[in-house]
Amino acid sequence: MKLGKVEFCHFLQILALFLCLSGMNQAELSRSRSKPYFQSGRTRTKRSWVWNQFFVLEEYMGTDPLYVGKLHSDVDKGDGSIKYILSGEGASSIFIIDENTGDIHATKRLDREEQAYYTLRAQALDRLTNKPVEPESEFVIKIQDINDNEPKFLDGPYTAGVPEMSPVGTSVVQVTATDADDPTYGNSARVVYSILQGQPYFSVEPKTGVIKTALPNMDREAKDQYLLVIQAKDMVGQNGGLSGTTSVTVTLTDVNDNPPRFPRRSYQYNVPESLPVASVVARIKAADADVGPNAEMEYKIVDGDGLGVFKISVDKDTQEGIITIQKELDFEAKTSYTLRIEAANMNVDPRFLSLGPFSDMTTVKIIVEDVDEPPVFTSRLYSMVVSEAAKVGTIIGTVAAHDPDASNSPVRYSIDRNTDLERYFNIDANSGVITTAKSLDRETNAVHNITVLAMESQNPAQIGRGYVAITILDINDNAPEFAMEYETTVCENAQPGQV
């Protein structure tokens, strides 16, 4: 006949109760045969009752009080002259005794996990005199365990990590289930572990609960997290045992098993020649499926004709190679540069060198674009001199500027009148010759600093600036002058030569 879990538990309770009662009846029979010896003075007598231990099955679900056992003294002749008294733990509240027969019953459902045993004292009294006819005796009622507690994972759910590509059998984490049942009695608390979810990637040792890898070459880049369900079953895993489960989240941690690789064998970028020094020309990145320190890279220019013109550094956040300008670009001098760039992992794992090399090369071509630049003067500063006596129209000097572009557009000159408000000077628009436009006076202004503008004829928006310092030379054109009119007095009797 097939039994369900509840029916099976009831069957075990009845069986255990039967065995307990059978054992107690045997003990009771043996005790009833002992002959009492009464104590007289200092003469010792053999005790007529000795109580050791009763057994009660926990979780009894019957409607009637549960029979525990029977107290009986050899003095009791069955005529009602003896009454039995029970005291100690649970007396009256949990355990009651029939004072006439000595039968003990439990009135409440007992749980071994709450209290495993009770210590009580028994006494037999003469009903008429209320005096003891036996010495008081102590005995124990032990609660017999049944399998009524499933295993529990008190520390679950679990999280753990294991390096990717770990060999089979690598320990991941140990799970532990506890069972509140009696570990010293039967198999109620003997637990075995099994894996319900997570195969074939992981396994669990049945006795220890140690979870291990079960497949080789598990790749984090393919799948980085697994959810396992672990079961713990008591009764050594046999049918009818109780079970509990927990979840284990296993994360594959990264190892450096992926070399960096450039997505393209070559790159090309166009850069205007006017880009300032230290400007970013391009960002390139070698792809690496690893993360964290295993994906850290360094870049360097290993070859090419732009070694002194460009440099490359790494962006620590994005792991990109940043190409910047070190020198000014000039389309008219050089129109393109070619760089050979290497990317290499900084932290290489020797175990995976066979998957390498852990570096890669690419070519970067930089095209310099022509920019319509303003005219450039032959000198940053022109110094000229002229006498203050020079007549209007006197030539002071000449400035020269040219268009640096390949088109070499003609240049026209003019003076920035904000630097020559009095219009002392003129400049020939075509030749760049500077002449006087007014009489000069060194005593009024000894040096004139003017700005000359050079404008492309084909593109007037392109304007270059030159700076001219004109020093005025002095001539003797001013008579001496007293700073003030003097007035003094002298005595009439002053001697010759007196100041």
Buried (B, 14 or more C-beta within 10 A) or exposed (E): EEEEEEEBBBEBBEEBBEEBBEBBEEBBEEBBEEEBEEEEEEEEEEBBBEBEEBBBBBBBEEEEBBBBBBBBBBBBEEEEBBBBBBEBBBBEEBBBBBBEEBBBBBEEEBBBBEEBBBEBBBBBBEBEEEEEBBEEBEBBBBBBBBBBBBBBBEEBBBEBEBBBBBEEEBEBBBBBBBBBBBBEEBBBBBBBBBBEBBEEBBBBEBEEBBBBBBEEEBEBEEEBEBEBBBBBBBBBBEEEBBBBBBBBEBBBBBBBBBBBEBEEEEBEBEBEBBBEEEEEBBEBBBBBBBBEEBBBBBBBBEEBEBBEBBBBEBEEEEBBBBBBBEEEBBBEEEBBBBBBBBBBBEEBBEEBEEEEEBBBBBBBBBEBEBBBBBBBBEEEEBEBEBBBBBEEEBEBBBBBBBBBBEEEBEBBBBBBEEBBEEEBBBBEEEEBBBBBBEEBEBEEEBEBEBBBBBBBEEBEEBBBBBBBEBEBEEEEEEEEEEEEEEEEEEEEEEEEEEE
